[in-house]
Amino acid sequence: MFHLIWMFIIGIVVGLLARWFTPGAQHMGLLMTGIVGIVGSYIGGFIARLFSKPAEGQMFHPAGIILSVIGAVILLVIMRYIQ
């Protein structure tokens, strides 16, 4: 249970950094910022998986903070074009 709370806290930090790097105004609350950060982390993990395979037994590639922010920025740009 605690890892879900920790994942959401890191998601908020990643989402805030992505919103800071993305030009324009994003009108979303703290909950949506955390969700953007978490989904951005999964996108960053997918990008990392394209370049190197994860260790045996892991389903996901650990993206790290930089790739998580890049994934969240990609998500925010896609969200802007959809709206």
N, C-alpha and C positions, 0 to 999 in steps of 0.2 A: 504494500500500500504506500509506503514511504517513497518508493522509487517513482510512483506516478506523480506525487506531489513535487518531487525533485525535477522530474521531466517537465512539468508545467512551469516551474520557476525558471528553468533554463530556456524553455520555450518563450517565456515573456521577454527575457533578455535578448534572445535571438530575434524575436519579432520587433522589439524596439530598435535594435541596431539596423534591421532591414528597413524599417520605416524611416529611419534617419538617412540611410543611403539612397532611398528611392525618392526621386523628385516628386513634388506635388503633395497635396494633402490627402491623407487616408483617414476617413472618419470611421474609426472603430474603437471599441472599448478594450479594456484590459483582457477580457476573456477571449475576444477575437484575435487580439495581438498574440496571446499565448498559443492559440490554435494555429495561427500563421507560422509561428516559430517552430512548432512541433511538426507540421506538415513540411515546412522548409527543411527541417532536419532529415526527414525521409527522402526528400528530393535530393539533398546533398549526399545522402548515403547512396542513392542510386547513381549519381554522378561519379562518386568514388568507386563504386562497383564496376563501372565501365573501364576504369584504369587499372584496378587491381582486385583480385578476388579476396573475399573475407576469409578469415581463419576457419579451419574445419569445425563444424558444429555450430557456427553462427549463422543465423538467418539473415541478419542485416550487417552492413559494413559500418563501423563507427565513423561517422562523418567528420566530427570535430566542429569547432565553433565557426571556423572560416567557411567551410563548405555548407554548414547549416545556414549561415547568413546569406551566402550566394543562392542557395535553394529558396530561401524565403523571399529574396529580392525577385527571383524569377517568378515565384508565385504571385507576388504583388503586382508585377507587370502584367501577368496573364489576367489577374482579377480586374485590373484597370481596363484592359481591352475587352473583356467580356461585359463589363458594365457599360 
